[in-house]
Amino acid sequence: MSDDESYELLGFDNVLLAVGDLDEAVGFYERAGFTVGFRLDEAGIAGLKVGSETPGLLLRREEAHGHRPPPWLAPRVWLEVTDARATGRALAAAGIEPLDEPFAGATGWTVEIADPWGNVLGFTDYTKRPALGRRP
């Protein structure tokens, strides 16, 4: 790529997740602890806040997407939390069962959930390597 065609990646804008029903999706993500930042029903989108950052998760209604998980593997979006195991317990108490038991990784613990359309979210902490986390 020549210099006049170069670009610089500055950071995330939003992560888009396709959903079949916007009302049901917003309800699911609110139970999972997300706050709706904005909602534009006429456009079929809702923006969910992630911490104090401006970028977030953008739910986009895709009517042809159907209601249940697609037949392909879904990408995974992981979000940082202070305690993934406590997050897993809180999600279960809200009626959202984690996909599996929390598992240990290089930086700490992770627990994953899937929405009714197969989008997978992971909640991961930095308890093993706190200097790498947002709150060392």
Backbone as a printed PyTorch tensor [residue, N CA C, xyz], in Angstrom:
tensor([[[  0.8520,  -1.1720,   0.0000],
         [  0.0000,   0.0000,   0.0000],
         [  0.8990,   1.2370,   0.0000]],

        [[  0.6430,   2.1700,  -0.8840],
         [  1.4510,   3.3870,  -0.9280],
         [  1.0660,   4.3150,   0.2180]],

        [[  1.9210,   5.3200,   0.4900],
         [  1.6760,   6.2420,   1.5890],
         [  0.3380,   6.9530,   1.4920]],

        [[ -0.0810,   7.3280,   0.2720],
         [ -1.3400,   8.0480,   0.1340],
         [ -2.5490,   7.1420,   0.3250]],

        [[ -2.3320,   5.8380,   0.3710],
         [ -3.4250,   4.8970,   0.5980],
         [ -3.3850,   4.2970,   1.9960]],

        [[ -2.4550,   4.7210,   2.8280],
         [ -2.3270,   4.1400,   4.1550],
         [ -3.4270,   4.6410,   5.0830]],

        [[ -3.6180,   3.9520,   6.1340],
         [ -4.6030,   4.3170,   7.1390],
         [ -4.1040,   3.8580,   8.4920]],

        [[ -4.7080,   4.3710,   9.5070],
         [ -4.3250,   4.0340,  10.8720],
         [ -5.5490,   3.5270,  11.6140]],

        [[ -5.4350,   2.3800,  12.2380],
         [ -6.5200,   1.8620,  13.0690],
         [ -6.4950,   2.6070,  14.3910]],

        [[ -7.6020,   3.2340,  14.7470],
         [ -7.6490,   4.0620,  15.9510],
         [ -8.2970,   3.3640,  17.1390]],

        [[ -9.0940,   2.3550,  16.9070],
         [ -9.7830,   1.6570,  17.9820],
         [-11.1280,   1.1580,  17.5030]],

        [[-11.8610,   0.5500,  18.3950],
         [-13.1690,   0.0020,  18.0430],
         [-14.2120,   1.1050,  17.9600]],

        [[-15.1190,   0.9720,  17.0270],
         [-16.3030,   1.8240,  16.9700],
         [-17.4130,   1.0660,  17.6860]],

        [[-17.9460,   0.0370,  17.0810],
         [-18.9470,  -0.8270,  17.7090],
         [-18.7270,  -2.2470,  17.2130]],

        [[-19.2210,  -3.2140,  17.9660],
         [-19.2760,  -4.5980,  17.5280],
         [-20.7410,  -4.8720,  17.2180]],

        [[-21.0440,  -5.2580,  15.9840],
         [-22.4240,  -5.5030,  15.5730],
         [-22.7880,  -6.9660,  15.7540]],

        [[-23.9460,  -7.1940,  16.3740],
         [-24.4690,  -8.5370,  16.5600],
         [-25.8310,  -8.6190,  15.8800]],

        [[-25.9970,  -9.5820,  14.9800],
         [-27.2700,  -9.7770,  14.3030],
         [-28.2310, -10.5190,  15.2300]],

        [[-29.4570, -10.0030,  15.3230],
         [-30.4940, -10.6220,  16.1450],
         [-31.7800, -10.7000,  15.3220]],

        [[-32.6470, -11.6290,  15.6600],
         [-33.8950, -11.7840,  14.9200],
         [-35.0230, -10.9220,  15.4440]],

        [[-34.9850, -10.5580,  16.7250],
         [-36.0620,  -9.7860,  17.3490],
         [-35.4320,  -8.7750,  18.2940]],

        [[-35.5820,  -7.4990,  17.9870],
         [-34.9040,  -6.4550,  18.7620],
         [-35.4180,  -6.3760,  20.1920]],

        [[-36.7320,  -6.4760,  20.4020],
         [-37.2750,  -6.4250,  21.7590],
         [-36.7340,  -7.5650,  22.6180]],

        [[-36.7590,  -8.7700,  22.0780],
         [-36.2600,  -9.9250,  22.8300],
         [-34.7690,  -9.7840,  23.1070]],

        [[-34.0080,  -9.3110,  22.1240],
         [-32.5650,  -9.1540,  22.2900],
         [-32.2490,  -8.1150,  23.3540]],

        [[-32.9360,  -6.9740,  23.3180],
         [-32.6960,  -5.9330,  24.3290],
         [-33.0060,  -6.4910,  25.7150]],

        [[-34.1000,  -7.2150,  25.8650],
         [-34.4340,  -7.8240,  27.1560],
         [-33.3650,  -8.7880,  27.6340]],

        [[-32.8530,  -9.6190,  26.7300],
         [-31.8060, -10.5800,  27.0720],
         [-30.5540,  -9.8490,  27.5740]],

        [[-30.1130,  -8.8510,  26.8170],
         [-28.8760,  -8.1550,  27.1740],
         [-29.0450,  -7.2810,  28.4210]],

        [[-30.2220,  -6.7590,  28.6610],
         [-30.4560,  -6.0400,  29.9210],
         [-30.3640,  -7.0000,  31.1000]],

        [[-30.8990,  -8.2160,  30.9600],
         [-30.7650,  -9.2180,  32.0330],
         [-29.3030,  -9.5800,  32.2470]],

        [[-28.4900,  -9.4990,  31.1730],
         [-27.0620,  -9.8220,  31.2690],
         [-26.2520,  -8.6580,  31.8320]],

        [[-26.9120,  -7.5410,  32.1640],
         [-26.2270,  -6.4340,  32.8170],
         [-25.8730,  -5.2520,  31.9260]],

        [[-26.2640,  -5.2900,  30.6670],
         [-25.9670,  -4.1810,  29.7580],
         [-27.0160,  -3.0860,  29.9140]],

        [[-26.5970,  -1.8510,  29.6540],
         [-27.4870,  -0.6890,  29.6540],
         [-27.6670,  -0.2380,  28.2100]],

        [[-28.9040,   0.0440,  27.8360],
         [-29.1760,   0.5320,  26.4860],
         [-28.7530,   1.9940,  26.4090]],

        [[-27.8540,   2.2980,  25.4920],
         [-27.3930,   3.6680,  25.2810],
         [-28.3170,   4.4190,  24.3480]],

        [[-28.8270,   3.7210,  23.3470],
         [-29.7980,   4.3020,  22.4330],
         [-30.5330,   3.1780,  21.7230]],

        [[-31.6810,   3.5180,  21.1830],
         [-32.4780,   2.5460,  20.4500],
         [-33.1870,   3.2740,  19.3110]],

        [[-33.0430,   2.7470,  18.1010],
         [-33.6950,   3.3020,  16.9220],
         [-34.5010,   2.1850,  16.2680]],

        [[-35.7380,   2.0260,  16.7310],
         [-36.5650,   0.9280,  16.2320],
         [-36.7830,   1.0010,  14.7250]],

        [[-36.9400,   2.2300,  14.1890],
         [-37.1740,   2.3680,  12.7560],
         [-35.9890,   1.8650,  11.9260]],

        [[-34.8000,   1.8970,  12.4990],
         [-33.6120,   1.3800,  11.8290],
         [-33.2990,  -0.0470,  12.2510]],

        [[-34.0050,  -0.5530,  13.2630],
         [-33.7770,  -1.9090,  13.7420],
         [-32.4890,  -2.0840,  14.5070]],

        [[-32.0680,  -1.0460,  15.2410],
         [-30.8180,  -1.1540,  15.9920],
         [-30.9850,  -0.6470,  17.4200]],

        [[-30.1480,  -1.1750,  18.2920],
         [-30.0430,  -0.6990,  19.6750],
         [-28.5720,  -0.7580,  20.0580]],

        [[-28.0900,   0.3100,  20.6850],
         [-26.7010,   0.3660,  21.1320],
         [-26.6210,   0.0790,  22.6170]],

        [[-25.7530,  -0.8310,  22.9840],
         [-25.5550,  -1.1970,  24.3790],
         [-24.2320,  -0.6400,  24.8650]],

        [[-24.2390,  -0.0700,  26.0600],
         [-23.0180,   0.4780,  26.6490],
         [-22.1490,  -0.6490,  27.1950]],

        [[-20.8440,  -0.4460,  27.1110],
         [-19.8720,  -1.3720,  27.6850],
         [-18.9510,  -0.5390,  28.5490]],

        [[-19.1870,  -0.5440,  29.8490],
         [-18.3880,   0.2610,  30.7590],
         [-18.5620,   1.7390,  30.4600]],

        [[-17.4960,   2.4970,  30.6270],
         [-17.5680,   3.9340,  30.4000],
         [-17.0800,   4.3160,  29.0080]],

        [[-16.7790,   3.3330,  28.1700],
         [-16.2730,   3.6010,  26.8310],
         [-17.4210,   3.9590,  25.8890]],

        [[-17.1310,   4.7770,  24.8830],
         [-18.1410,   5.1440,  23.9000],
         [-18.5050,   3.9810,  22.9920]],

        [[-17.5450,   3.2240,  22.4420],
         [-17.9340,   2.0760,  21.6260],
         [-18.6880,   1.0570,  22.4770]],

        [[-19.5330,   0.3050,  21.8300],
         [-20.2760,  -0.7130,  22.5610],
         [-20.7110,  -1.8260,  21.6410]],

        [[-21.7500,  -2.5230,  22.0620],
         [-22.3490,  -3.5680,  21.2400],
         [-23.5450,  -2.9670,  20.5280]],

        [[-23.6470,  -3.2140,  19.2550],
         [-24.7630,  -2.7200,  18.4670],
         [-25.5850,  -3.9140,  18.0280]],

        [[-26.8230,  -4.0040,  18.5270],
         [-27.7330,  -5.0650,  18.1180],
         [-28.4290,  -4.6080,  16.8490]],

        [[-28.4150,  -5.4470,  15.8310],
         [-29.0500,  -5.0860,  14.5620],
         [-30.0360,  -6.1790,  14.1610]],

        [[-31.3020,  -5.7850,  14.0160],
         [-32.3400,  -6.7410,  13.6250],
         [-32.0990,  -7.1950,  12.1910]],

        [[-32.0220,  -8.4800,  12.0330],
         [-31.8830,  -9.1150,  10.7170],
         [-33.0220, -10.1130,  10.6140]],

        [[-34.1310,  -9.7000,  10.0220],
         [-35.3280, -10.5360,   9.9980],
         [-35.0830, -11.8820,   9.3370]],

        [[-34.2320, -11.9300,   8.3220],
         [-33.9550, -13.1870,   7.6460],
         [-33.0650, -14.1070,   8.4760]],

        [[-32.5050, -13.5740,   9.5500],
         [-31.5660, -14.3320,  10.3830],
         [-32.2660, -15.4510,  11.1540]],

        [[-33.5570, -15.3290,  11.3740],
         [-34.2470, -16.3490,  12.1410],
         [-34.1030, -16.0990,  13.6250]],

        [[-34.5140, -17.0730,  14.4080],
         [-34.5690, -16.8740,  15.8490],
         [-33.5210, -17.6470,  16.6180]],

        [[-33.0620, -18.7340,  16.1160],
         [-32.1350, -19.5620,  16.8830],
         [-30.7450, -19.5600,  16.2690]],

        [[-29.7900, -20.1530,  16.9500],
         [-28.4010, -20.0820,  16.4950],
         [-28.2300, -20.4830,  15.0290]],

        [[-27.3760, -19.7530,  14.3140],
         [-27.1070, -20.1000,  12.9240],
         [-26.3100, -21.3970,  12.8440]],

        [[-26.2800, -22.0350,  11.6810],
         [-25.5670, -23.3190,  11.5440],
         [-24.0530, -23.1680,  11.4610]],

        [[-23.5180, -21.9600,  11.5680],
         [-22.0800, -21.7400,  11.5080],
         [-21.5620, -21.3280,  12.8840]],

        [[-20.2830, -21.4110,  13.0710],
         [-19.6810, -20.9800,  14.3310],
         [-19.7520, -19.4610,  14.4280]],

        [[-20.1300, -18.9710,  15.5800],
         [-20.2370, -17.5250,  15.7890],
         [-18.9080, -16.9930,  16.3170]],

        [[-18.5500, -15.7700,  15.9330],
         [-17.3750, -15.1620,  16.5620],
         [-17.6610, -14.9270,  18.0420]],

        [[-16.6200, -14.8310,  18.8140],
         [-16.7620, -14.5840,  20.2430],
         [-16.2750, -13.1740,  20.5600]],

        [[-17.0650, -12.4470,  21.3300],
         [-16.6920, -11.1220,  21.8010],
         [-16.4910, -11.2450,  23.3030]],

        [[-15.2950, -10.9290,  23.7710],
         [-15.0090, -11.0130,  25.1970],
         [-14.9090,  -9.6130,  25.7760]],

        [[-15.4830,  -9.4570,  26.9580],
         [-15.4940,  -8.1860,  27.6710],
         [-14.8090,  -8.3600,  29.0140]],

        [[-14.0970,  -7.3490,  29.4500],
         [-13.3940,  -7.4210,  30.7310],
         [-14.3490,  -7.1380,  31.8820]],

        [[-14.2630,  -7.9650,  32.9140],
         [-15.0070,  -7.7780,  34.1630],
         [-14.0150,  -7.9190,  35.3100]],

        [[-14.4260,  -7.5200,  36.5040],
         [-13.5090,  -7.6280,  37.6400],
         [-13.4000,  -9.0610,  38.1440]],

        [[-14.4800,  -9.8540,  38.0390],
         [-14.4760, -11.2260,  38.5470],
         [-15.3970, -12.0700,  37.6660]],

        [[-14.8140, -12.8680,  36.7800],
         [-15.6010, -13.6600,  35.8310],
         [-16.4530, -14.7240,  36.5310]],

        [[-15.9380, -15.3210,  37.5900],
         [-16.7210, -16.3570,  38.2760],
         [-17.9460, -15.7520,  38.9520]],

        [[-17.7990, -14.5740,  39.5600],
         [-18.9500, -13.8840,  40.1600],
         [-19.9270, -13.4510,  39.0670]],

        [[-19.4060, -13.0260,  37.9240],
         [-20.2590, -12.6480,  36.7990],
         [-21.0750, -13.8490,  36.3460]],

        [[-20.4670, -15.0090,  36.2540],
         [-21.1850, -16.2300,  35.8720],
         [-22.3210, -16.5440,  36.8260]],

        [[-22.0700, -16.3860,  38.1260],
         [-23.1320, -16.6300,  39.1190],
         [-24.2580, -15.6080,  38.9710]],

        [[-23.9070, -14.3390,  38.7240],
         [-24.9240, -13.2950,  38.5590],
         [-25.7560, -13.5300,  37.3010]],

        [[-25.1100, -13.9600,  36.2260],
         [-25.8400, -14.2620,  34.9960],
         [-26.8160, -15.4130,  35.2210]],

        [[-26.3620, -16.4650,  35.8750],
         [-27.2320, -17.6070,  36.1600],
         [-28.4190, -17.1790,  37.0270]],

        [[-28.1810, -16.3130,  37.9980],
         [-29.2710, -15.8210,  38.8490],
         [-30.2720, -14.9890,  38.0460]],

        [[-29.8110, -14.3660,  36.9500],
         [-30.6910, -13.5740,  36.0850],
         [-31.3700, -14.4370,  35.0280]],

        [[-31.1540, -15.7600,  35.0850],
         [-31.7950, -16.6700,  34.1420],
         [-31.0190, -16.8940,  32.8570]],

        [[-29.7460, -16.5110,  32.8370],
         [-28.9000, -16.7100,  31.6560],
         [-27.8160, -17.7220,  32.0310]],

        [[-27.9940, -18.9400,  31.5740],
         [-27.0470, -19.9900,  31.9240],
         [-25.7730, -19.8850,  31.0980]],

        [[-24.6190, -19.8610,  31.7480],
         [-23.3530, -19.8760,  31.0150],
         [-23.2470, -21.1330,  30.1560]],

        [[-22.4610, -21.0570,  29.0830],
         [-22.2860, -22.1990,  28.1950],
         [-21.5720, -23.3430,  28.8840]],

        [[-20.7200, -23.0290,  29.8360],
         [-19.9410, -24.0360,  30.5500],
         [-19.4980, -23.4230,  31.8670]],

        [[-18.7990, -24.1840,  32.6520],
         [-18.2280, -23.6590,  33.8900],
         [-17.1710, -22.6100,  33.5400]],

        [[-16.9280, -21.6430,  34.4180],
         [-15.8260, -20.7020,  34.1690],
         [-14.5240, -21.4840,  33.9740]],

        [[-13.6950, -21.0010,  33.0610],
         [-12.4360, -21.6810,  32.8000],
         [-11.2720, -20.7010,  32.9500]],

        [[-10.1310, -21.2580,  33.3600],
         [ -8.9380, -20.4480,  33.5920],
         [ -8.1790, -20.2500,  32.2950]],

        [[ -7.6260, -19.0580,  32.1370],
         [ -6.7880, -18.7390,  30.9940],
         [ -5.4920, -18.1230,  31.4720]],

        [[ -4.7610, -17.5380,  30.5600],
         [ -3.4530, -16.9750,  30.8880],
         [ -3.5610, -15.7570,  31.7970]],

        [[ -4.6630, -14.9910,  31.6890],
         [ -4.7680, -13.7680,  32.4790],
         [ -5.7010, -13.9010,  33.6780]],

        [[ -6.5680, -14.8840,  33.6580],
         [ -7.5300, -15.0480,  34.7480],
         [ -8.6160, -16.0360,  34.3580]],

        [[ -9.8530, -15.7130,  34.6980],
         [-11.0030, -16.5910,  34.4540],
         [-11.9050, -16.0160,  33.3780]],

        [[-12.6460, -16.9030,  32.6930],
         [-13.6020, -16.4990,  31.6670],
         [-14.8480, -17.3470,  31.7880]],

        [[-15.9930, -16.7220,  31.5670],
         [-17.2660, -17.4220,  31.4630],
         [-17.9510, -16.9020,  30.2070]],

        [[-18.6020, -17.8040,  29.4510],
         [-19.2520, -17.4110,  28.2050],
         [-20.7500, -17.6830,  28.2430]],

        [[-21.5020, -16.8350,  27.5180],
         [-22.9380, -17.0260,  27.3260],
         [-23.2240, -16.8940,  25.8320]],

        [[-24.3970, -17.3540,  25.4180],
         [-24.8500, -17.1660,  24.0400],
         [-26.2510, -16.5960,  24.0830]],

        [[-26.5240, -15.6460,  23.1890],
         [-27.8810, -15.1180,  23.0960],
         [-28.7320, -16.0870,  22.2570]],

        [[-30.0210, -15.8590,  22.1370],
         [-30.8750, -16.7970,  21.3940],
         [-30.5290, -16.9330,  19.9100]],

        [[-29.6550, -16.0820,  19.3700],
         [-29.2770, -16.1510,  17.9640],
         [-27.8810, -16.6980,  17.7710]],

        [[-27.2670, -17.1580,  18.8390],
         [-25.9580, -17.7900,  18.7380],
         [-24.7740, -16.8690,  18.8850]],

        [[-24.9870, -15.5740,  19.1580],
         [-23.8710, -14.6680,  19.4150],
         [-23.2720, -15.0130,  20.7770]],

        [[-21.9810, -15.2170,  20.8280],
         [-21.3120, -15.6390,  22.0610],
         [-20.5590, -14.4640,  22.6720]],

        [[-20.8280, -14.2090,  23.9600],
         [-20.1050, -13.1880,  24.7180],
         [-19.3430, -13.8610,  25.8320]],

        [[-18.0990, -13.4580,  25.9920],
         [-17.2890, -13.9430,  27.0920],
         [-17.0380, -12.8120,  28.0690]],

        [[-17.0010, -13.1430,  29.3310],
         [-16.7010, -12.1820,  30.3930],
         [-15.4170, -12.6850,  31.0440]],

        [[-14.3530, -11.9100,  30.9200],
         [-13.0430, -12.3730,  31.3540],
         [-12.4270, -11.3880,  32.3460]],

        [[-11.6720, -11.9310,  33.2800],
         [-11.0100, -11.0640,  34.2620],
         [ -9.4980, -11.1980,  34.1380]],

        [[ -8.8080, -10.3360,  34.8570],
         [ -7.3490, -10.3060,  34.8360],
         [ -6.8000, -10.5930,  36.2320]],

        [[ -7.4300, -11.5170,  36.9140],
         [ -7.0270, -11.8120,  38.2880],
         [ -5.6300, -12.4420,  38.3800]],

        [[ -5.1830, -13.1270,  37.3380],
         [ -3.8450, -13.7040,  37.3430],
         [ -2.7830, -12.7030,  36.9110]],

        [[ -3.1790, -11.6960,  36.1220],
         [ -2.2350, -10.6980,  35.6170],
         [ -2.8750,  -9.3150,  35.6960]],

        [[ -3.1220,  -8.8310,  36.9040],
         [ -3.8530,  -7.5680,  37.0770],
         [ -3.1970,  -6.3620,  36.4100]],

        [[ -1.9040,  -6.3800,  36.2190],
         [ -1.2320,  -5.2300,  35.5940],
         [ -1.7000,  -5.0340,  34.1480]],

        [[ -2.2410,  -6.0650,  33.5170],
         [ -2.7130,  -5.9570,  32.1370],
         [ -4.1580,  -5.4780,  32.0400]],

        [[ -4.8810,  -5.5050,  33.1580],
         [ -6.2930,  -5.1270,  33.1470],
         [ -6.5110,  -3.6330,  33.1900]],

        [[ -7.7630,  -3.2380,  33.0380],
         [ -8.1210,  -1.8200,  33.0850],
         [ -8.0070,  -1.2430,  34.4930]],

        [[ -8.1090,  -2.1040,  35.4950],
         [ -8.0160,  -1.6660,  36.8850],
         [ -6.9270,  -2.4830,  37.5820]],

        [[ -5.6660,  -2.1220,  37.3550],
         [ -4.5570,  -2.9000,  37.9530],
         [ -4.5480,  -2.8400,  39.4710]]])
